[in-house]
């Protein structure tokens, strides 16, 4: 499992469900919260995703 695989997997989950929570991602891919948060930051830095709205009621917008 490389970091890249984790980022790709999380990206795929976000594409499939833009309302997915970090908790749901954690249970699906069996990774820790910091790992997922880091991968999401990477995706944001690459301009692949964007958070729209609040953490509680918002959703993920897929940019590319």
CNS distance restraints for C-alpha pairs under 8 A (distance, minus, plus):
assign (resid   1 and name CA) (resid   5 and name CA) 6.13 0.50 0.50
assign (resid   1 and name CA) (resid   6 and name CA) 7.20 0.50 0.50
assign (resid   2 and name CA) (resid   6 and name CA) 6.63 0.50 0.50
assign (resid   3 and name CA) (resid   7 and name CA) 6.32 0.50 0.50
assign (resid   3 and name CA) (resid  39 and name CA) 7.80 0.50 0.50
assign (resid   4 and name CA) (resid   8 and name CA) 6.16 0.50 0.50
assign (resid   5 and name CA) (resid   9 and name CA) 6.04 0.50 0.50
assign (resid   6 and name CA) (resid  10 and name CA) 6.13 0.50 0.50
assign (resid   6 and name CA) (resid  39 and name CA) 7.01 0.50 0.50
assign (resid   7 and name CA) (resid  11 and name CA) 6.09 0.50 0.50
assign (resid   7 and name CA) (resid  39 and name CA) 5.08 0.50 0.50
assign (resid   7 and name CA) (resid  40 and name CA) 7.27 0.50 0.50
assign (resid   7 and name CA) (resid  42 and name CA) 7.54 0.50 0.50
assign (resid   7 and name CA) (resid  43 and name CA) 7.20 0.50 0.50
assign (resid   8 and name CA) (resid  12 and name CA) 6.17 0.50 0.50
assign (resid   9 and name CA) (resid  13 and name CA) 6.33 0.50 0.50
assign (resid  10 and name CA) (resid  14 and name CA) 6.20 0.50 0.50
assign (resid  10 and name CA) (resid  25 and name CA) 7.22 0.50 0.50
assign (resid  10 and name CA) (resid  36 and name CA) 7.64 0.50 0.50
assign (resid  10 and name CA) (resid  39 and name CA) 7.40 0.50 0.50
assign (resid  10 and name CA) (resid  40 and name CA) 7.56 0.50 0.50
assign (resid  11 and name CA) (resid  15 and name CA) 6.21 0.50 0.50
assign (resid  11 and name CA) (resid  43 and name CA) 7.48 0.50 0.50
assign (resid  12 and name CA) (resid  16 and name CA) 6.24 0.50 0.50
assign (resid  13 and name CA) (resid  17 and name CA) 6.09 0.50 0.50
assign (resid  13 and name CA) (resid  20 and name CA) 7.69 0.50 0.50
assign (resid  13 and name CA) (resid  25 and name CA) 7.54 0.50 0.50
assign (resid  14 and name CA) (resid  18 and name CA) 5.08 0.50 0.50
assign (resid  14 and name CA) (resid  19 and name CA) 7.64 0.50 0.50
assign (resid  14 and name CA) (resid  20 and name CA) 6.63 0.50 0.50
assign (resid  14 and name CA) (resid  60 and name CA) 6.77 0.50 0.50
assign (resid  14 and name CA) (resid  62 and name CA) 7.72 0.50 0.50
assign (resid  15 and name CA) (resid  62 and name CA) 6.65 0.50 0.50
assign (resid  18 and name CA) (resid  59 and name CA) 5.47 0.50 0.50
assign (resid  18 and name CA) (resid  60 and name CA) 4.81 0.50 0.50
assign (resid  18 and name CA) (resid  61 and name CA) 6.75 0.50 0.50
assign (resid  18 and name CA) (resid  62 and name CA) 7.99 0.50 0.50
assign (resid  19 and name CA) (resid  58 and name CA) 7.31 0.50 0.50
assign (resid  19 and name CA) (resid  59 and name CA) 4.85 0.50 0.50
assign (resid  19 and name CA) (resid  60 and name CA) 6.45 0.50 0.50
assign (resid  20 and name CA) (resid  24 and name CA) 6.33 0.50 0.50
assign (resid  20 and name CA) (resid  25 and name CA) 7.06 0.50 0.50
assign (resid  20 and name CA) (resid  59 and name CA) 7.67 0.50 0.50
assign (resid  21 and name CA) (resid  25 and name CA) 6.34 0.50 0.50
assign (resid  22 and name CA) (resid  26 and name CA) 6.06 0.50 0.50
assign (resid  22 and name CA) (resid  33 and name CA) 7.11 0.50 0.50
assign (resid  22 and name CA) (resid  36 and name CA) 7.16 0.50 0.50
assign (resid  22 and name CA) (resid  37 and name CA) 7.86 0.50 0.50
assign (resid  23 and name CA) (resid  27 and name CA) 6.42 0.50 0.50
assign (resid  23 and name CA) (resid  33 and name CA) 7.73 0.50 0.50
assign (resid  24 and name CA) (resid  28 and name CA) 6.22 0.50 0.50
assign (resid  25 and name CA) (resid  29 and name CA) 6.13 0.50 0.50
assign (resid  25 and name CA) (resid  30 and name CA) 7.90 0.50 0.50
assign (resid  25 and name CA) (resid  36 and name CA) 7.66 0.50 0.50
assign (resid  26 and name CA) (resid  30 and name CA) 5.31 0.50 0.50
assign (resid  26 and name CA) (resid  31 and name CA) 5.35 0.50 0.50
assign (resid  26 and name CA) (resid  32 and name CA) 6.28 0.50 0.50
assign (resid  26 and name CA) (resid  33 and name CA) 6.59 0.50 0.50
assign (resid  26 and name CA) (resid  36 and name CA) 7.28 0.50 0.50
assign (resid  27 and name CA) (resid  31 and name CA) 7.56 0.50 0.50
assign (resid  31 and name CA) (resid  35 and name CA) 6.41 0.50 0.50
assign (resid  31 and name CA) (resid  36 and name CA) 6.86 0.50 0.50
assign (resid  32 and name CA) (resid  36 and name CA) 6.45 0.50 0.50
assign (resid  33 and name CA) (resid  37 and name CA) 6.00 0.50 0.50
assign (resid  34 and name CA) (resid  38 and name CA) 6.00 0.50 0.50
assign (resid  35 and name CA) (resid  39 and name CA) 6.25 0.50 0.50
assign (resid  36 and name CA) (resid  40 and name CA) 6.12 0.50 0.50
assign (resid  37 and name CA) (resid  41 and name CA) 6.18 0.50 0.50
assign (resid  38 and name CA) (resid  42 and name CA) 6.25 0.50 0.50
assign (resid  39 and name CA) (resid  43 and name CA) 6.32 0.50 0.50
assign (resid  40 and name CA) (resid  44 and name CA) 6.18 0.50 0.50
assign (resid  41 and name CA) (resid  45 and name CA) 6.07 0.50 0.50
assign (resid  42 and name CA) (resid  46 and name CA) 6.21 0.50 0.50
assign (resid  43 and name CA) (resid  47 and name CA) 6.28 0.50 0.50
assign (resid  43 and name CA) (resid  48 and name CA) 5.37 0.50 0.50
assign (resid  43 and name CA) (resid  49 and name CA) 5.96 0.50 0.50
assign (resid  44 and name CA) (resid  48 and name CA) 5.92 0.50 0.50
assign (resid  44 and name CA) (resid  49 and name CA) 5.29 0.50 0.50
assign (resid  44 and name CA) (resid  50 and name CA) 6.14 0.50 0.50
assign (resid  47 and name CA) (resid  63 and name CA) 6.65 0.50 0.50
assign (resid  47 and name CA) (resid  64 and name CA) 7.61 0.50 0.50
assign (resid  48 and name CA) (resid  62 and name CA) 6.07 0.50 0.50
assign (resid  48 and name CA) (resid  63 and name CA) 4.97 0.50 0.50
assign (resid  48 and name CA) (resid  64 and name CA) 5.16 0.50 0.50
assign (resid  49 and name CA) (resid  60 and name CA) 6.50 0.50 0.50
assign (resid  49 and name CA) (resid  61 and name CA) 5.57 0.50 0.50
assign (resid  49 and name CA) (resid  62 and name CA) 4.63 0.50 0.50
assign (resid  49 and name CA) (resid  63 and name CA) 5.28 0.50 0.50
assign (resid  49 and name CA) (resid  64 and name CA) 7.37 0.50 0.50
assign (resid  50 and name CA) (resid  60 and name CA) 5.72 0.50 0.50
assign (resid  50 and name CA) (resid  61 and name CA) 5.07 0.50 0.50
assign (resid  50 and name CA) (resid  62 and name CA) 6.58 0.50 0.50
assign (resid  50 and name CA) (resid  63 and name CA) 7.02 0.50 0.50
assign (resid  51 and name CA) (resid  55 and name CA) 7.89 0.50 0.50
assign (resid  51 and name CA) (resid  58 and name CA) 6.93 0.50 0.50
assign (resid  51 and name CA) (resid  59 and name CA) 5.97 0.50 0.50
assign (resid  51 and name CA) (resid  60 and name CA) 4.76 0.50 0.50
assign (resid  51 and name CA) (resid  61 and name CA) 6.10 0.50 0.50
assign (resid  52 and name CA) (resid  58 and name CA) 5.35 0.50 0.50
assign (resid  52 and name CA) (resid  59 and name CA) 5.42 0.50 0.50
assign (resid  52 and name CA) (resid  60 and name CA) 6.06 0.50 0.50
assign (resid  52 and name CA) (resid  61 and name CA) 6.51 0.50 0.50
assign (resid  53 and name CA) (resid  57 and name CA) 6.54 0.50 0.50
assign (resid  53 and name CA) (resid  58 and name CA) 4.02 0.50 0.50
assign (resid  53 and name CA) (resid  59 and name CA) 6.60 0.50 0.50
assign (resid  54 and name CA) (resid  58 and name CA) 4.69 0.50 0.50
assign (resid  54 and name CA) (resid  59 and name CA) 7.94 0.50 0.50
assign (resid  55 and name CA) (resid  59 and name CA) 7.76 0.50 0.50
